[in-house]
């Protein structure tokens, strides 16, 4: 991913939070068979030490992608936050010079790392519990995996395969009009807030 310096995000804690906030990502495989992307929810584990953490997800056992991942090299996971079209009409400078073109603001994090396939049912059950707790947290009556009959969940666990990525590199890009002067950034923030789409409104919060 091309990342100019003014759009680069290098703080690990910030990048981890972006992954947690936008945890439904793309698991990308590239090998001799070609390129394939699977859309999956991820769980990020970080011990707060010097490592970059690990990503965990799972695939259906019937999905042949996990067999391509097994014994393969590095893998790529992609996370994307809000994005929005930016109109030149939002720049005060446009009215003065006319020198403005449309662009797109967005947030993206790319993760590369060493991958392993896990079929241990204990690990898989724990993974599903953590992933569920991550998304049920904060609900008035959070659902837990153990709320379902054990024989039912045990049968479903047998139908999935775990994927764990030991993170080796994090590349973050937040394109939020940082290359514009303050008055143009103010105009973009106001313009995005006035849009009717949730993504544009969310993107406005990243404009500083």
Steps between C-alpha positions, in 0.01 A plus 500: 500500500639839400515724809629858472657622823218741586244214489713245686390363838777315685380488860438134584235569763306721257522238225383230740199714590416550132508121451271450799263773382482364143567133566311353204786469256640332192723195525707501180679194365747518212672186375558297184126439474429873482361768730198453726336723761264381774288739708520399866474645853831515687595501865819686595705384796773723641691443822637854509856373458749574222316278251238629257240248616307224327189489286256212518216409268336187363382357171238240419660158475334468158689812384812372318684824579628366833679217319679755285599691813642190670879484462493823302709813549397844629140611469324835473200622699333829403279717720311801369334773702268776377555660161344795322513704182641850553356778283726787388209733578575448870839673467487878559816522289311362199288815475820707487722304264287226343795267560322207660390153396287231666667241720409221740570479873530160664652285773679171430729264691699220337637216712762252386621204698576134538189282493405163644188287463345369824257209528514446876136510623598657835679788323209540258241512778706760689542705181126501428429600861748791482369617164142488625584683824675771298178585316248430776684723747293801602163346415229502766475121484818370333473159338773245575595183316417298811140621474454248219491123562850353526436222249377761250806727533740203506356388168540848350860528625581184303387682185762777523878532484697762691750742350757680716730771366805607699525865397836594350411837348224759532444762230248770580363773275261772612424736213309775677593818310824543701663643186255791492528832685290539812217696338458232232500227765229692684299517178541127436396414857184712468426357155531140617282566805230640270491185286223244552720190504626347828844443345543870414388602849743251654783626278435857617609401851851425375549850356716708734 
